[in-house]
Amino acid sequence: MEPQAVRGYEREEFTHMAVGVAVVSGLADVGLGVRSAANALGLDFIPVGKEQYDLLFLRSFFESEKGEKLLEVIRSAGFRQAVEALGGYDARSSGEILYQQ
């Protein structure tokens, strides 16, 4: 298939929702995005890969009250349930410290 045969191939969007809106509106036939955007817009979704999202911050923030609160929130069952309810996310390791310097 030639790229020109795919409506929207030449378009570049900057968010997953914008990609989904282009598909919903007929400006594009398909687009790469996340399941949560497809779910929100009632689109079909075919997974093509998995990604891991990491959160990085300075030690001074990590050791601050705000940093402690952030870790408390992202380690909570409520946060994990909310993230997974979006569709396409696995939050089991949320808040796990992978590296510390």
C-alpha positions as CSV (number, residue, x, y, z in Angstrom):
1,M,0.0,0.0,0.0
2,E,1.3,3.4,-0.9
3,P,1.3,6.0,1.9
4,Q,-0.7,8.4,-0.3
5,A,-3.5,5.8,-0.3
6,V,-4.0,6.3,3.5
7,R,-6.1,9.4,4.2
8,G,-4.3,11.6,6.7
9,Y,-0.9,10.0,6.2
10,E,0.7,13.4,5.7
11,R,-0.9,14.8,8.9
12,E,1.1,15.2,12.1
13,E,-0.8,15.6,15.4
14,F,0.7,16.3,18.8
15,T,-1.6,14.5,21.2
16,H,-3.2,11.1,21.2
17,M,-6.6,12.7,21.4
18,A,-5.9,14.8,18.4
19,V,-5.0,11.7,16.4
20,G,-8.3,10.1,17.5
21,V,-10.3,13.2,16.6
22,A,-8.7,13.2,13.1
23,V,-9.8,9.6,12.7
24,V,-13.3,10.2,14.1
25,S,-13.8,13.3,11.9
26,G,-12.7,11.4,8.7
27,L,-9.5,13.5,8.3
28,A,-7.5,10.3,8.7
29,D,-8.2,6.6,8.2
30,V,-5.9,5.4,11.0
31,G,-3.4,6.8,13.5
32,L,-1.0,5.7,16.2
33,G,-2.2,6.5,19.7
34,V,-3.1,5.0,23.1
35,R,-6.0,2.8,24.0
36,S,-7.5,5.3,26.4
37,A,-7.9,7.9,23.6
38,A,-9.5,5.3,21.3
39,N,-11.8,4.2,24.1
40,A,-12.8,7.8,24.9
41,L,-13.7,8.4,21.2
42,G,-15.4,5.0,20.6
43,L,-12.7,3.9,18.1
44,D,-11.3,0.4,17.5
45,F,-7.9,-0.2,18.8
46,I,-5.2,-2.7,17.7
47,P,-2.1,-2.7,20.0
48,V,1.2,-2.6,18.2
49,G,3.6,-2.4,21.2
50,K,4.0,-1.7,24.9
51,E,5.7,1.3,26.5
52,Q,6.9,1.9,30.0
53,Y,6.4,5.4,31.4
54,D,8.9,6.6,34.1
55,L,8.7,9.7,36.3
56,L,12.0,11.5,37.0
57,F,12.6,14.2,39.5
58,L,15.4,15.9,41.5
59,R,16.4,14.4,44.9
60,S,15.4,17.7,46.5
61,F,11.8,17.1,45.3
62,F,11.9,13.4,46.1
63,E,12.9,14.2,49.7
64,S,10.3,17.1,50.1
65,E,6.8,16.9,51.5
66,K,5.4,17.3,48.0
67,G,7.5,14.5,46.7
68,E,6.4,12.2,49.5
69,K,2.8,13.1,48.8
70,L,3.2,12.4,45.1
71,L,4.6,9.0,45.8
72,E,1.8,8.3,48.3
73,V,-0.8,9.1,45.6
74,I,0.8,7.2,42.7
75,R,1.2,4.1,45.0
76,S,-2.4,4.2,46.1
77,A,-5.0,1.6,45.0
78,G,-7.3,4.5,44.0
79,F,-4.8,6.0,41.6
80,R,-4.0,2.6,40.0
81,Q,-7.6,1.8,39.6
82,A,-8.3,5.2,38.0
83,V,-5.4,4.9,35.6
84,E,-6.3,1.3,34.6
85,A,-9.9,2.4,34.1
86,L,-8.8,4.6,31.2
87,G,-7.8,1.5,29.3
88,G,-4.5,0.2,28.0
89,Y,-2.4,1.0,31.1
90,D,-0.9,-1.4,33.7
91,A,-0.2,0.5,36.9
92,R,0.9,-2.4,39.0
93,S,4.4,-0.9,39.3
94,S,3.3,2.7,39.9
95,G,5.5,4.3,42.4
96,E,8.2,1.7,42.3
97,I,11.7,3.3,42.5
98,L,13.8,1.9,39.7
99,Y,17.0,4.0,40.3
100,Q,18.1,6.5,42.8
101,Q,21.3,8.5,42.8
